[in-house]
Amino acid sequence: MQATVKWVDGVQFLAESGSGHTVVMDGAPDHGGRNTGPRPMEMFLLGIGGCSSFDVMGILKKSRQKVSDCRVEIEAERADGVPSPFTKIHLKFVVTGIGLKEAQVKKAIELSVTKYCSASIMMESAGVELTHSYEILEQAL
């Protein structure tokens, strides 16, 4: 896996993934940025959310759950000072569908966070307190 991050100006950077996709990262105005993209540490949280959601949806699809929407709401805390790594990350999955089985949703999330999602496993092994929860919503007909 490869990626390139190129400085544009100020605290703005253009990141390109090995698969050829680009994203702008920028800082807040009070740090010299122009707020044209997410902060690098926000990108990290987005990556964890994407990694675990990818797993959860794949597992739910294999278990033939009728999912119409899935989102993960992420809350994180960082240490004070410099550096300021994440100390706590909470993933709340909100899964919507028709007749979803709670046991299947719970199992999918557990498997993702503890076995399949490299990003969440990496954070836990680094000492970050990683927690998760879920909410199941019945799709309105």
TANORWO-V445161 format. One line per field, one symbol per residue. ss: DSSP state (H for helix, E for strand, L for the rest). Layout:
BEGIN
ss = ???
END
This chain:
BEGIN
ss = LLEEEEEEELLEEEEEELLLLEEEELLLHHHLLLLLLELHHHHHHHHHHHHHHHHHHHHHHHLLLEEEEEEEEEEEEELLLLLLLEEEEEEEEEEEEELLLHHHHHHHHHHHHHHHLHHHHHHHHLLLEEEEEEEEEELLL
END
